[in-house]
Amino acid sequence: MTRKRMMGMLASVLIAALCAGILQLELLHRPDSALADALYQRPKTANSDIMLISIDQKSLDELGPFVSWGR
């Protein structure tokens, strides 16, 4: 093998070992969590098309168990 090819392989192995070490030590966990929080937990108004419906015992007695309801 040529010296250039050996140096390329050595560099690849060292980079792979560095990446494995970073993942093993979870050095990117905190920045990843902060980025996810910034992207997905922005305060915004709720969609008005979504409704929350509660099911009480009176409704269950009248309509039967909810597992038998159709969609």
N, C-alpha and C positions, 0 to 999 in steps of 0.2 A: 504494500500500500504506500501511497505517497504521503509525504509529511503533511501536505495540505489536507488530505482526506482524514488523516488521523487527528489533526487539530480540530477539524469540523465535528468529528465523532465525539471527541473529548468535550468540546463546548456543548454539544447536545446533551451529553450525559450530565454535565454540571448544571445546565439550565433545568433539566428534568428533576434533578435532586433538589435544587433550590425551590422549584414549584411544589414538590412533594413536601418539603419542610414547611413552607408557608401554609399549605393546606393542613398539615398535621398540627401545627401550632395555632391554627385558626386566627391568624393575624388579620385576615380580611373579614372576619365575622362582624366586628363592630362597625366598620364603614359600610358594609353591605346592609346591615340592619338600619343604620341611619338613613341610607339612601332609600330603602324600601319604605320607611316611615314617611320620609319627605314626599315620596311619589304617591303612596296609597292612602295616607291618612290626612289628606287635606280637608279642612272643614268646608262643606258645601251643603246646599239645601237638598232635602230629600225629594225624590221623585213623587209627584202627586198621584201617579197612577198606582202606586203601591198602597195596599190597604192591609191593616192587621185586624184579624177577626178572631175573637175568642169563642171557644165552644164551652158552654156551660152544661150542667147536668140536665136542665130542662130541655135543651135542644137535643141532647143525646137520647133522652126518654122519648121525645117526639119523633126523631128521624132515625133512630137506631144507631148502632155502633159505626164510627166513622170509617172503619175499614171496609164497610159495605157500600159506602157512597161512591158514586161515579165522579169522574173528573168533569 
